[in-house]
Amino acid sequence: MRLKLIVVMVDEEKTQEVIQAAREGGATGATVITSVRGEGLKPEKSFLGLDLSAARDVVLFLVAEPRSRDILEAIAQAGRFDEEPGAGIAFQIAIEDAVGLKTQLPTLLHEIEEEV
């Protein structure tokens, strides 16, 4: 089975919305890395050395390739990435191989059997 890794960087208040949208699109799980820092086009302001930017999360989804674009678009819509500057970004990376999916594999295969 061909897989994609969807990487999402989003404000922490939108993390659950993004995860829910991905699950509704066919993602079977997520890994959340909390409280990461990043910088966009314009650096965030600081006050007395304290960072004023909102906390962000990195959310990782390993998904079946036939569903990956739909999931990516659902994530972008839920996070309002195209409507709100700095809301977050998401991208996908092709995965050559993966292990540890034995419990999720039947669900993944069932969900995509009509598309393959």
PDB file as gemmi writes it, atoms N, CA and C in Angstrom:
CRYST1    1.000    1.000    1.000  90.00  90.00  90.00 P 1                      
ATOM      1  N   MET A   1       0.840  -1.173   0.000  1.00  0.00           N  
ATOM      2  CA  MET A   1       0.000   0.000   0.000  1.00  0.00           C  
ATOM      3  C   MET A   1       0.887   1.239   0.000  1.00  0.00           C  
ATOM      4  N   ARG A   2       0.525   2.190  -0.822  1.00  0.00           N  
ATOM      5  CA  ARG A   2       1.261   3.446  -0.894  1.00  0.00           C  
ATOM      6  C   ARG A   2       0.720   4.390   0.185  1.00  0.00           C  
ATOM      7  N   LEU A   3       1.658   5.044   0.882  1.00  0.00           N  
ATOM      8  CA  LEU A   3       1.294   5.918   1.989  1.00  0.00           C  
ATOM      9  C   LEU A   3       1.851   7.319   1.792  1.00  0.00           C  
ATOM     10  N   LYS A   4       1.219   8.265   2.457  1.00  0.00           N  
ATOM     11  CA  LYS A   4       1.693   9.648   2.501  1.00  0.00           C  
ATOM     12  C   LYS A   4       1.732  10.082   3.960  1.00  0.00           C  
ATOM     13  N   LEU A   5       2.700  10.928   4.285  1.00  0.00           N  
ATOM     14  CA  LEU A   5       2.756  11.560   5.595  1.00  0.00           C  
ATOM     15  C   LEU A   5       2.278  12.991   5.412  1.00  0.00           C  
ATOM     16  N   ILE A   6       1.202  13.344   6.087  1.00  0.00           N  
ATOM     17  CA  ILE A   6       0.711  14.721   6.068  1.00  0.00           C  
ATOM     18  C   ILE A   6       1.226  15.390   7.333  1.00  0.00           C  
ATOM     19  N   VAL A   7       1.933  16.499   7.150  1.00  0.00           N  
ATOM     20  CA  VAL A   7       2.496  17.274   8.252  1.00  0.00           C  
ATOM     21  C   VAL A   7       1.726  18.586   8.318  1.00  0.00           C  
ATOM     22  N   VAL A   8       1.208  18.895   9.508  1.00  0.00           N  
ATOM     23  CA  VAL A   8       0.407  20.098   9.702  1.00  0.00           C  
ATOM     24  C   VAL A   8       1.036  20.918  10.821  1.00  0.00           C  
ATOM     25  N   MET A   9       1.226  22.210  10.578  1.00  0.00           N  
ATOM     26  CA  MET A   9       1.677  23.141  11.605  1.00  0.00           C  
ATOM     27  C   MET A   9       0.552  24.139  11.811  1.00  0.00           C  
ATOM     28  N   VAL A  10      -0.008  24.148  13.020  1.00  0.00           N  
ATOM     29  CA  VAL A  10      -1.241  24.890  13.257  1.00  0.00           C  
ATOM     30  C   VAL A  10      -1.244  25.478  14.667  1.00  0.00           C  
ATOM     31  N   ASP A  11      -1.977  26.591  14.841  1.00  0.00           N  
ATOM     32  CA  ASP A  11      -2.176  27.145  16.179  1.00  0.00           C  
ATOM     33  C   ASP A  11      -2.833  26.092  17.052  1.00  0.00           C  
ATOM     34  N   GLU A  12      -2.402  26.028  18.314  1.00  0.00           N  
ATOM     35  CA  GLU A  12      -2.900  24.965  19.187  1.00  0.00           C  
ATOM     36  C   GLU A  12      -4.410  24.988  19.374  1.00  0.00           C  
ATOM     37  N   GLU A  13      -5.050  26.151  19.240  1.00  0.00           N  
ATOM     38  CA  GLU A  13      -6.504  26.186  19.422  1.00  0.00           C  
ATOM     39  C   GLU A  13      -7.251  25.547  18.252  1.00  0.00           C  
ATOM     40  N   LYS A  14      -6.571  25.310  17.137  1.00  0.00           N  
ATOM     41  CA  LYS A  14      -7.215  24.681  15.978  1.00  0.00           C  
ATOM     42  C   LYS A  14      -6.824  23.211  15.805  1.00  0.00           C  
ATOM     43  N   THR A  15      -5.985  22.702  16.679  1.00  0.00           N  
ATOM     44  CA  THR A  15      -5.489  21.331  16.534  1.00  0.00           C  
ATOM     45  C   THR A  15      -6.614  20.307  16.491  1.00  0.00           C  
ATOM     46  N   GLN A  16      -7.548  20.382  17.412  1.00  0.00           N  
ATOM     47  CA  GLN A  16      -8.628  19.396  17.457  1.00  0.00           C  
ATOM     48  C   GLN A  16      -9.530  19.479  16.232  1.00  0.00           C  
ATOM     49  N   GLU A  17      -9.776  20.692  15.735  1.00  0.00           N  
ATOM     50  CA  GLU A  17     -10.586  20.844  14.516  1.00  0.00           C  
ATOM     51  C   GLU A  17      -9.892  20.180  13.329  1.00  0.00           C  
ATOM     52  N   VAL A  18      -8.575  20.360  13.245  1.00  0.00           N  
ATOM     53  CA  VAL A  18      -7.796  19.769  12.151  1.00  0.00           C  
ATOM     54  C   VAL A  18      -7.810  18.245  12.246  1.00  0.00           C  
ATOM     55  N   ILE A  19      -7.638  17.722  13.451  1.00  0.00           N  
ATOM     56  CA  ILE A  19      -7.656  16.267  13.637  1.00  0.00           C  
ATOM     57  C   ILE A  19      -9.029  15.702  13.271  1.00  0.00           C  
ATOM     58  N   GLN A  20     -10.076  16.366  13.696  1.00  0.00           N  
ATOM     59  CA  GLN A  20     -11.433  15.905  13.385  1.00  0.00           C  
ATOM     60  C   GLN A  20     -11.681  15.896  11.872  1.00  0.00           C  
ATOM     61  N   ALA A  21     -11.261  16.956  11.194  1.00  0.00           N  
ATOM     62  CA  ALA A  21     -11.437  17.025   9.738  1.00  0.00           C  
ATOM     63  C   ALA A  21     -10.661  15.908   9.042  1.00  0.00           C  
ATOM     64  N   ALA A  22      -9.447  15.631   9.507  1.00  0.00           N  
ATOM     65  CA  ALA A  22      -8.640  14.565   8.912  1.00  0.00           C  
ATOM     66  C   ALA A  22      -9.283  13.204   9.138  1.00  0.00           C  
ATOM     67  N   ARG A  23      -9.810  12.981  10.326  1.00  0.00           N  
ATOM     68  CA  ARG A  23     -10.479  11.702  10.622  1.00  0.00           C  
ATOM     69  C   ARG A  23     -11.711  11.525   9.748  1.00  0.00           C  
ATOM     70  N   GLU A  24     -12.485  12.589   9.584  1.00  0.00           N  
ATOM     71  CA  GLU A  24     -13.665  12.515   8.725  1.00  0.00           C  
ATOM     72  C   GLU A  24     -13.273  12.252   7.273  1.00  0.00           C  
ATOM     73  N   GLY A  25     -12.076  12.672   6.885  1.00  0.00           N  
ATOM     74  CA  GLY A  25     -11.584  12.453   5.531  1.00  0.00           C  
ATOM     75  C   GLY A  25     -10.954  11.088   5.315  1.00  0.00           C  
ATOM     76  N   GLY A  26     -10.728  10.328   6.408  1.00  0.00           N  
ATOM     77  CA  GLY A  26     -10.175   8.992   6.261  1.00  0.00           C  
ATOM     78  C   GLY A  26      -8.905   8.713   7.031  1.00  0.00           C  
ATOM     79  N   ALA A  27      -8.364   9.675   7.741  1.00  0.00           N  
ATOM     80  CA  ALA A  27      -7.170   9.419   8.557  1.00  0.00           C  
ATOM     81  C   ALA A  27      -7.552   8.506   9.715  1.00  0.00           C  
ATOM     82  N   THR A  28      -6.680   7.566  10.046  1.00  0.00           N  
ATOM     83  CA  THR A  28      -6.990   6.604  11.102  1.00  0.00           C  
ATOM     84  C   THR A  28      -6.291   6.924  12.416  1.00  0.00           C  
ATOM     85  N   GLY A  29      -5.500   7.954  12.457  1.00  0.00           N  
ATOM     86  CA  GLY A  29      -4.807   8.326  13.687  1.00  0.00           C  
ATOM     87  C   GLY A  29      -3.981   9.577  13.475  1.00  0.00           C  
ATOM     88  N   ALA A  30      -3.433  10.099  14.558  1.00  0.00           N  
ATOM     89  CA  ALA A  30      -2.635  11.318  14.493  1.00  0.00           C  
ATOM     90  C   ALA A  30      -1.591  11.303  15.599  1.00  0.00           C  
ATOM     91  N   THR A  31      -0.486  11.961  15.352  1.00  0.00           N  
ATOM     92  CA  THR A  31       0.528  12.205  16.373  1.00  0.00           C  
ATOM     93  C   THR A  31       0.659  13.710  16.504  1.00  0.00           C  
ATOM     94  N   VAL A  32       0.567  14.216  17.735  1.00  0.00           N  
ATOM     95  CA  VAL A  32       0.634  15.655  17.976  1.00  0.00           C  
ATOM     96  C   VAL A  32       1.905  15.975  18.753  1.00  0.00           C  
ATOM     97  N   ILE A  33       2.685  16.891  18.225  1.00  0.00           N  
ATOM     98  CA  ILE A  33       3.866  17.413  18.911  1.00  0.00           C  
ATOM     99  C   ILE A  33       3.495  18.821  19.347  1.00  0.00           C  
ATOM    100  N   THR A  34       3.449  19.046  20.643  1.00  0.00           N  
ATOM    101  CA  THR A  34       2.912  20.298  21.160  1.00  0.00           C  
ATOM    102  C   THR A  34       3.983  21.366  21.390  1.00  0.00           C  
ATOM    103  N   SER A  35       3.510  22.596  21.414  1.00  0.00           N  
ATOM    104  CA  SER A  35       4.303  23.767  21.805  1.00  0.00           C  
ATOM    105  C   SER A  35       5.588  23.931  20.991  1.00  0.00           C  
ATOM    106  N   VAL A  36       5.455  23.918  19.682  1.00  0.00           N  
ATOM    107  CA  VAL A  36       6.612  24.176  18.829  1.00  0.00           C  
ATOM    108  C   VAL A  36       6.654  25.670  18.494  1.00  0.00           C  
ATOM    109  N   ARG A  37       7.789  26.118  18.045  1.00  0.00           N  
ATOM    110  CA  ARG A  37       7.929  27.521  17.664  1.00  0.00           C  
ATOM    111  C   ARG A  37       8.296  27.591  16.195  1.00  0.00           C  
ATOM    112  N   GLY A  38       7.889  28.658  15.561  1.00  0.00           N  
ATOM    113  CA  GLY A  38       8.221  28.867  14.166  1.00  0.00           C  
ATOM    114  C   GLY A  38       8.133  30.332  13.832  1.00  0.00           C  
ATOM    115  N   GLU A  39       8.515  30.648  12.629  1.00  0.00           N  
ATOM    116  CA  GLU A  39       8.508  32.034  12.201  1.00  0.00           C  
ATOM    117  C   GLU A  39       8.096  32.094  10.746  1.00  0.00           C  
ATOM    118  N   GLY A  40       7.162  32.983  10.434  1.00  0.00           N  
ATOM    119  CA  GLY A  40       6.686  33.144   9.072  1.00  0.00           C  
ATOM    120  C   GLY A  40       7.423  34.254   8.354  1.00  0.00           C  
ATOM    121  N   LEU A  41       6.735  34.896   7.411  1.00  0.00           N  
ATOM    122  CA  LEU A  41       7.328  35.984   6.651  1.00  0.00           C  
ATOM    123  C   LEU A  41       7.847  37.105   7.538  1.00  0.00           C  
ATOM    124  N   LYS A  42       7.024  37.473   8.501  1.00  0.00           N  
ATOM    125  CA  LYS A  42       7.399  38.550   9.418  1.00  0.00           C  
ATOM    126  C   LYS A  42       7.568  37.960  10.813  1.00  0.00           C  
ATOM    127  N   PRO A  43       8.751  38.160  11.413  1.00  0.00           N  
ATOM    128  CA  PRO A  43       8.955  37.627  12.765  1.00  0.00           C  
ATOM    129  C   PRO A  43       7.955  38.223  13.756  1.00  0.00           C  
ATOM    130  N   GLU A  44       7.505  37.398  14.701  1.00  0.00           N  
ATOM    131  CA  GLU A  44       6.593  37.858  15.743  1.00  0.00           C  
ATOM    132  C   GLU A  44       7.333  38.821  16.661  1.00  0.00           C  
ATOM    133  N   LYS A  45       6.595  39.708  17.258  1.00  0.00           N  
ATOM    134  CA  LYS A  45       7.182  40.671  18.187  1.00  0.00           C  
ATOM    135  C   LYS A  45       7.432  40.004  19.530  1.00  0.00           C  
ATOM    136  N   SER A  46       8.380  40.564  20.242  1.00  0.00           N  
ATOM    137  CA  SER A  46       8.637  40.067  21.588  1.00  0.00           C  
ATOM    138  C   SER A  46       8.600  41.245  22.554  1.00  0.00           C  
ATOM    139  N   PHE A  47       8.374  40.937  23.811  1.00  0.00           N  
ATOM    140  CA  PHE A  47       8.304  41.958  24.842  1.00  0.00           C  
ATOM    141  C   PHE A  47       9.232  41.532  25.965  1.00  0.00           C  
ATOM    142  N   LEU A  48      10.284  42.315  26.171  1.00  0.00           N  
ATOM    143  CA  LEU A  48      11.285  42.007  27.206  1.00  0.00           C  
ATOM    144  C   LEU A  48      11.828  40.581  27.067  1.00  0.00           C  
ATOM    145  N   GLY A  49      12.039  40.182  25.818  1.00  0.00           N  
ATOM    146  CA  GLY A  49      12.604  38.863  25.552  1.00  0.00           C  
ATOM    147  C   GLY A  49      11.607  37.727  25.548  1.00  0.00           C  
ATOM    148  N   LEU A  50      10.336  38.010  25.834  1.00  0.00           N  
ATOM    149  CA  LEU A  50       9.304  36.971  25.815  1.00  0.00           C  
ATOM    150  C   LEU A  50       8.654  36.922  24.442  1.00  0.00           C  
ATOM    151  N   ASP A  51       8.486  35.749  23.930  1.00  0.00           N  
ATOM    152  CA  ASP A  51       7.861  35.552  22.626  1.00  0.00           C  
ATOM    153  C   ASP A  51       6.360  35.758  22.751  1.00  0.00           C  
ATOM    154  N   LEU A  52       5.782  36.624  21.917  1.00  0.00           N  
ATOM    155  CA  LEU A  52       4.356  36.909  21.967  1.00  0.00           C  
ATOM    156  C   LEU A  52       3.548  36.068  20.996  1.00  0.00           C  
ATOM    157  N   SER A  53       4.198  35.208  20.240  1.00  0.00           N  
ATOM    158  CA  SER A  53       3.467  34.391  19.267  1.00  0.00           C  
ATOM    159  C   SER A  53       2.687  33.291  19.979  1.00  0.00           C  
ATOM    160  N   ALA A  54       1.582  32.886  19.363  1.00  0.00           N  
ATOM    161  CA  ALA A  54       0.751  31.819  19.929  1.00  0.00           C  
ATOM    162  C   ALA A  54       1.476  30.487  19.813  1.00  0.00           C  
ATOM    163  N   ALA A  55       1.189  29.598  20.740  1.00  0.00           N  
ATOM    164  CA  ALA A  55       1.784  28.262  20.689  1.00  0.00           C  
ATOM    165  C   ALA A  55       1.227  27.508  19.484  1.00  0.00           C  
ATOM    166  N   ARG A  56       2.069  26.716  18.878  1.00  0.00           N  
ATOM    167  CA  ARG A  56       1.686  25.925  17.714  1.00  0.00           C  
ATOM    168  C   ARG A  56       1.904  24.455  18.007  1.00  0.00           C  
ATOM    169  N   ASP A  57       1.202  23.635  17.245  1.00  0.00           N  
ATOM    170  CA  ASP A  57       1.385  22.190  17.309  1.00  0.00           C  
ATOM    171  C   ASP A  57       1.783  21.698  15.932  1.00  0.00           C  
ATOM    172  N   VAL A  58       2.516  20.603  15.912  1.00  0.00           N  
ATOM    173  CA  VAL A  58       2.775  19.870  14.672  1.00  0.00           C  
ATOM    174  C   VAL A  58       1.963  18.588  14.777  1.00  0.00           C  
ATOM    175  N   VAL A  59       1.138  18.335  13.768  1.00  0.00           N  
ATOM    176  CA  VAL A  59       0.289  17.146  13.763  1.00  0.00           C  
ATOM    177  C   VAL A  59       0.701  16.288  12.559  1.00  0.00           C  
ATOM    178  N   LEU A  60       0.941  15.010  12.810  1.00  0.00           N  
ATOM    179  CA  LEU A  60       1.382  14.080  11.774  1.00  0.00           C  
ATOM    180  C   LEU A  60       0.295  13.040  11.521  1.00  0.00           C  
ATOM    181  N   PHE A  61      -0.001  12.823  10.250  1.00  0.00           N  
ATOM    182  CA  PHE A  61      -0.976  11.808   9.840  1.00  0.00           C  
ATOM    183  C   PHE A  61      -0.314  10.906   8.807  1.00  0.00           C  
ATOM    184  N   LEU A  62      -0.320   9.604   9.022  1.00  0.00           N  
ATOM    185  CA  LEU A  62       0.124   8.642   8.023  1.00  0.00           C  
ATOM    186  C   LEU A  62      -1.133   8.091   7.374  1.00  0.00           C  
ATOM    187  N   VAL A  63      -1.314   8.384   6.088  1.00  0.00           N  
ATOM    188  CA  VAL A  63      -2.581   8.075   5.420  1.00  0.00           C  
ATOM    189  C   VAL A  63      -2.345   7.316   4.115  1.00  0.00           C  
ATOM    190  N   ALA A  64      -3.399   6.645   3.657  1.00  0.00           N  
ATOM    191  CA  ALA A  64      -3.350   5.956   2.372  1.00  0.00           C  
ATOM    192  C   ALA A  64      -3.294   6.997   1.249  1.00  0.00           C  
ATOM    193  N   GLU A  65      -2.434   6.784   0.277  1.00  0.00           N  
ATOM    194  CA  GLU A  65      -2.237   7.744  -0.801  1.00  0.00           C  
ATOM    195  C   GLU A  65      -3.515   8.142  -1.543  1.00  0.00           C  
ATOM    196  N   PRO A  66      -4.432   7.214  -1.836  1.00  0.00           N  
ATOM    197  CA  PRO A  66      -5.636   7.628  -2.568  1.00  0.00           C  
ATOM    198  C   PRO A  66      -6.493   8.656  -1.822  1.00  0.00           C  
ATOM    199  N   ARG A  67      -6.366   8.712  -0.506  1.00  0.00           N  
ATOM    200  CA  ARG A  67      -7.157   9.654   0.293  1.00  0.00           C  
ATOM    201  C   ARG A  67      -6.384  10.913   0.677  1.00  0.00           C  
ATOM    202  N   SER A  68      -5.092  10.940   0.429  1.00  0.00           N  
ATOM    203  CA  SER A  68      -4.242  11.993   0.985  1.00  0.00           C  
ATOM    204  C   SER A  68      -4.632  13.407   0.543  1.00  0.00           C  
ATOM    205  N   ARG A  69      -4.941  13.598  -0.726  1.00  0.00           N  
ATOM    206  CA  ARG A  69      -5.286  14.952  -1.193  1.00  0.00           C  
ATOM    207  C   ARG A  69      -6.590  15.443  -0.578  1.00  0.00           C  
ATOM    208  N   ASP A  70      -7.581  14.562  -0.475  1.00  0.00           N  
ATOM    209  CA  ASP A  70      -8.848  14.945   0.145  1.00  0.00           C  
ATOM    210  C   ASP A  70      -8.651  15.310   1.616  1.00  0.00           C  
ATOM    211  N   ILE A  71      -7.835  14.533   2.311  1.00  0.00           N  
ATOM    212  CA  ILE A  71      -7.555  14.818   3.721  1.00  0.00           C  
ATOM    213  C   ILE A  71      -6.815  16.146   3.850  1.00  0.00           C  
ATOM    214  N   LEU A  72      -5.840  16.368   2.981  1.00  0.00           N  
ATOM    215  CA  LEU A  72      -5.074  17.620   3.009  1.00  0.00           C  
ATOM    216  C   LEU A  72      -5.993  18.827   2.803  1.00  0.00           C  
ATOM    217  N   GLU A  73      -6.910  18.729   1.874  1.00  0.00           N  
ATOM    218  CA  GLU A  73      -7.848  19.835   1.624  1.00  0.00           C  
ATOM    219  C   GLU A  73      -8.809  20.036   2.794  1.00  0.00           C  
ATOM    220  N   ALA A  74      -9.253  18.949   3.419  1.00  0.00           N  
ATOM    221  CA  ALA A  74     -10.134  19.060   4.584  1.00  0.00           C  
ATOM    222  C   ALA A  74      -9.404  19.743   5.744  1.00  0.00           C  
ATOM    223  N   ILE A  75      -8.142  19.422   5.915  1.00  0.00           N  
ATOM    224  CA  ILE A  75      -7.322  20.049   6.954  1.00  0.00           C  
ATOM    225  C   ILE A  75      -7.193  21.546   6.698  1.00  0.00           C  
ATOM    226  N   ALA A  76      -6.895  21.907   5.455  1.00  0.00           N  
ATOM    227  CA  ALA A  76      -6.736  23.321   5.102  1.00  0.00           C  
ATOM    228  C   ALA A  76      -8.021  24.102   5.347  1.00  0.00           C  
ATOM    229  N   GLN A  77      -9.140  23.488   5.028  1.00  0.00           N  
ATOM    230  CA  GLN A  77     -10.428  24.156   5.230  1.00  0.00           C  
ATOM    231  C   GLN A  77     -10.739  24.300   6.721  1.00  0.00           C  
ATOM    232  N   ALA A  78     -10.532  23.241   7.492  1.00  0.00           N  
ATOM    233  CA  ALA A  78     -10.807  23.289   8.935  1.00  0.00           C  
ATOM    234  C   ALA A  78      -9.910  24.296   9.641  1.00  0.00           C  
ATOM    235  N   GLY A  79      -8.657  24.380   9.210  1.00  0.00           N  
ATOM    236  CA  GLY A  79      -7.715  25.315   9.826  1.00  0.00           C  
ATOM    237  C   GLY A  79      -7.780  26.721   9.268  1.00  0.00           C  
ATOM    238  N   ARG A  80      -8.589  26.903   8.210  1.00  0.00           N  
ATOM    239  CA  ARG A  80      -8.741  28.200   7.537  1.00  0.00           C  
ATOM    240  C   ARG A  80      -7.380  28.732   7.064  1.00  0.00           C  
ATOM    241  N   PHE A  81      -6.562  27.837   6.535  1.00  0.00           N  
ATOM    242  CA  PHE A  81      -5.204  28.196   6.131  1.00  0.00           C  
ATOM    243  C   PHE A  81      -5.160  29.222   5.005  1.00  0.00           C  
ATOM    244  N   ASP A  82      -6.123  29.156   4.091  1.00  0.00           N  
ATOM    245  CA  ASP A  82      -6.123  30.088   2.965  1.00  0.00           C  
ATOM    246  C   ASP A  82      -6.862  31.387   3.263  1.00  0.00           C  
ATOM    247  N   GLU A  83      -7.607  31.430   4.359  1.00  0.00           N  
ATOM    248  CA  GLU A  83      -8.383  32.620   4.701  1.00  0.00           C  
ATOM    249  C   GLU A  83      -7.693  33.508   5.732  1.00  0.00           C  
ATOM    250  N   GLU A  84      -6.937  32.920   6.641  1.00  0.00           N  
ATOM    251  CA  GLU A  84      -6.322  33.662   7.735  1.00  0.00           C  
ATOM    252  C   GLU A  84      -4.804  33.600   7.641  1.00  0.00           C  
ATOM    253  N   PRO A  85      -4.142  34.743   7.429  1.00  0.00           N  
ATOM    254  CA  PRO A  85      -2.686  34.748   7.385  1.00  0.00           C  
ATOM    255  C   PRO A  85      -2.089  34.198   8.690  1.00  0.00           C  
ATOM    256  N   GLY A  86      -1.123  33.313   8.565  1.00  0.00           N  
ATOM    257  CA  GLY A  86      -0.466  32.746   9.730  1.00  0.00           C  
ATOM    258  C   GLY A  86      -1.247  31.652  10.432  1.00  0.00           C  
ATOM    259  N   ALA A  87      -2.371  31.219   9.845  1.00  0.00           N  
ATOM    260  CA  ALA A  87      -3.202  30.192  10.490  1.00  0.00           C  
ATOM    261  C   ALA A  87      -2.495  28.843  10.548  1.00  0.00           C  
ATOM    262  N   GLY A  88      -1.659  28.556   9.586  1.00  0.00           N  
ATOM    263  CA  GLY A  88      -0.939  27.293   9.572  1.00  0.00           C  
ATOM    264  C   GLY A  88      -0.647  26.838   8.163  1.00  0.00           C  
ATOM    265  N   ILE A  89       0.091  25.759   8.067  1.00  0.00           N  
ATOM    266  CA  ILE A  89       0.392  25.152   6.766  1.00  0.00           C  
ATOM    267  C   ILE A  89       0.291  23.634   6.906  1.00  0.00           C  
ATOM    268  N   ALA A  90       0.106  22.991   5.772  1.00  0.00           N  
ATOM    269  CA  ALA A  90       0.091  21.532   5.736  1.00  0.00           C  
ATOM    270  C   ALA A  90       0.711  21.087   4.417  1.00  0.00           C  
ATOM    271  N   PHE A  91       1.429  19.979   4.457  1.00  0.00           N  
ATOM    272  CA  PHE A  91       2.013  19.421   3.237  1.00  0.00           C  
ATOM    273  C   PHE A  91       2.100  17.916   3.389  1.00  0.00           C  
ATOM    274  N   GLN A  92       2.303  17.242   2.262  1.00  0.00           N  
ATOM    275  CA  GLN A  92       2.400  15.781   2.288  1.00  0.00           C  
ATOM    276  C   GLN A  92       3.713  15.321   1.687  1.00  0.00           C  
ATOM    277  N   ILE A  93       4.183  14.196   2.198  1.00  0.00           N  
ATOM    278  CA  ILE A  93       5.451  13.606   1.777  1.00  0.00           C  
ATOM    279  C   ILE A  93       5.191  12.133   1.469  1.00  0.00           C  
ATOM    280  N   ALA A  94       5.734  11.643   0.362  1.00  0.00           N  
ATOM    281  CA  ALA A  94       5.597  10.223   0.024  1.00  0.00           C  
ATOM    282  C   ALA A  94       6.423   9.386   1.003  1.00  0.00           C  
ATOM    283  N   ILE A  95       5.845   8.273   1.447  1.00  0.00           N  
ATOM    284  CA  ILE A  95       6.515   7.360   2.369  1.00  0.00           C  
ATOM    285  C   ILE A  95       6.910   6.112   1.594  1.00  0.00           C  
ATOM    286  N   GLU A  96       8.169   5.761   1.672  1.00  0.00           N  
ATOM    287  CA  GLU A  96       8.648   4.586   0.954  1.00  0.00           C  
ATOM    288  C   GLU A  96       8.204   3.292   1.616  1.00  0.00           C  
ATOM    289  N   ASP A  97       8.236   3.255   2.946  1.00  0.00           N  
ATOM    290  CA  ASP A  97       7.891   2.035   3.657  1.00  0.00           C  
ATOM    291  C   ASP A  97       7.530   2.390   5.095  1.00  0.00           C  
ATOM    292  N   ALA A  98       6.736   1.563   5.744  1.00  0.00           N  
ATOM    293  CA  ALA A  98       6.359   1.784   7.141  1.00  0.00           C  
ATOM    294  C   ALA A  98       6.049   0.448   7.799  1.00  0.00           C  
ATOM    295  N   VAL A  99       6.279   0.373   9.089  1.00  0.00           N  
ATOM    296  CA  VAL A  99       5.925  -0.803   9.885  1.00  0.00           C  
ATOM    297  C   VAL A  99       5.093  -0.328  11.071  1.00  0.00           C  
ATOM    298  N   GLY A 100       4.429  -1.248  11.725  1.00  0.00           N  
ATOM    299  CA  GLY A 100       3.639  -0.908  12.903  1.00  0.00           C  
ATOM    300  C   GLY A 100       2.208  -0.519  12.576  1.00  0.00           C  
ATOM    301  N   LEU A 101       1.751  -0.846  11.386  1.00  0.00           N  
ATOM    302  CA  LEU A 101       0.389  -0.494  10.981  1.00  0.00           C  
ATOM    303  C   LEU A 101      -0.560  -1.684  10.977  1.00  0.00           C  
ATOM    304  N   LYS A 102      -0.144  -2.781  11.574  1.00  0.00           N  
ATOM    305  CA  LYS A 102      -0.926  -4.012  11.494  1.00  0.00           C  
ATOM    306  C   LYS A 102      -2.366  -3.833  11.973  1.00  0.00           C  
ATOM    307  N   THR A 103      -2.575  -3.083  13.034  1.00  0.00           N  
ATOM    308  CA  THR A 103      -3.937  -2.912  13.547  1.00  0.00           C  
ATOM    309  C   THR A 103      -4.756  -1.939  12.706  1.00  0.00           C  
ATOM    310  N   GLN A 104      -4.104  -1.024  11.999  1.00  0.00           N  
ATOM    311  CA  GLN A 104      -4.823  -0.041  11.187  1.00  0.00           C  
ATOM    312  C   GLN A 104      -5.001  -0.491   9.743  1.00  0.00           C  
ATOM    313  N   LEU A 105      -4.196  -1.428   9.302  1.00  0.00           N  
ATOM    314  CA  LEU A 105      -4.218  -1.845   7.905  1.00  0.00           C  
ATOM    315  C   LEU A 105      -5.581  -2.335   7.421  1.00  0.00           C  
ATOM    316  N   PRO A 106      -6.298  -3.172   8.157  1.00  0.00           N  
ATOM    317  CA  PRO A 106      -7.623  -3.595   7.665  1.00  0.00           C  
ATOM    318  C   PRO A 106      -8.573  -2.416   7.442  1.00  0.00           C  
ATOM    319  N   THR A 107      -8.555  -1.444   8.335  1.00  0.00           N  
ATOM    320  CA  THR A 107      -9.418  -0.264   8.182  1.00  0.00           C  
ATOM    321  C   THR A 107      -9.010   0.540   6.966  1.00  0.00           C  
ATOM    322  N   LEU A 108      -7.712   0.748   6.802  1.00  0.00           N  
ATOM    323  CA  LEU A 108      -7.231   1.498   5.635  1.00  0.00           C  
ATOM    324  C   LEU A 108      -7.619   0.813   4.338  1.00  0.00           C  
ATOM    325  N   LEU A 109      -7.419  -0.478   4.259  1.00  0.00           N  
ATOM    326  CA  LEU A 109      -7.747  -1.216   3.038  1.00  0.00           C  
ATOM    327  C   LEU A 109      -9.245  -1.191   2.752  1.00  0.00           C  
ATOM    328  N   HIS A 110     -10.055  -1.337   3.778  1.00  0.00           N  
ATOM    329  CA  HIS A 110     -11.504  -1.307   3.602  1.00  0.00           C  
ATOM    330  C   HIS A 110     -11.972   0.056   3.089  1.00  0.00           C  
ATOM    331  N   GLU A 111     -11.405   1.124   3.625  1.00  0.00           N  
ATOM    332  CA  GLU A 111     -11.827   2.465   3.251  1.00  0.00           C  
ATOM    333  C   GLU A 111     -11.456   2.829   1.813  1.00  0.00           C  
ATOM    334  N   ILE A 112     -10.343   2.276   1.322  1.00  0.00           N  
ATOM    335  CA  ILE A 112      -9.901   2.675  -0.015  1.00  0.00           C  
ATOM    336  C   ILE A 112     -10.183   1.624  -1.090  1.00  0.00           C  
ATOM    337  N   GLU A 113     -10.740   0.473  -0.730  1.00  0.00           N  
ATOM    338  CA  GLU A 113     -10.928  -0.601  -1.704  1.00  0.00           C  
ATOM    339  C   GLU A 113     -11.748  -0.165  -2.912  1.00  0.00           C  
ATOM    340  N   GLU A 114     -12.678   0.749  -2.737  1.00  0.00           N  
ATOM    341  CA  GLU A 114     -13.486   1.223  -3.850  1.00  0.00           C  
ATOM    342  C   GLU A 114     -12.699   2.146  -4.778  1.00  0.00           C  
ATOM    343  N   GLU A 115     -11.672   2.795  -4.233  1.00  0.00           N  
ATOM    344  CA  GLU A 115     -10.901   3.768  -5.016  1.00  0.00           C  
ATOM    345  C   GLU A 115      -9.718   3.143  -5.748  1.00  0.00           C  
ATOM    346  N   VAL A 116      -9.310   1.944  -5.328  1.00  0.00           N  
ATOM    347  CA  VAL A 116      -8.124   1.324  -5.937  1.00  0.00           C  
ATOM    348  C   VAL A 116      -8.508   0.436  -7.087  1.00  0.00           C  
TER     349      VAL A 116                                                      
END                                                                             
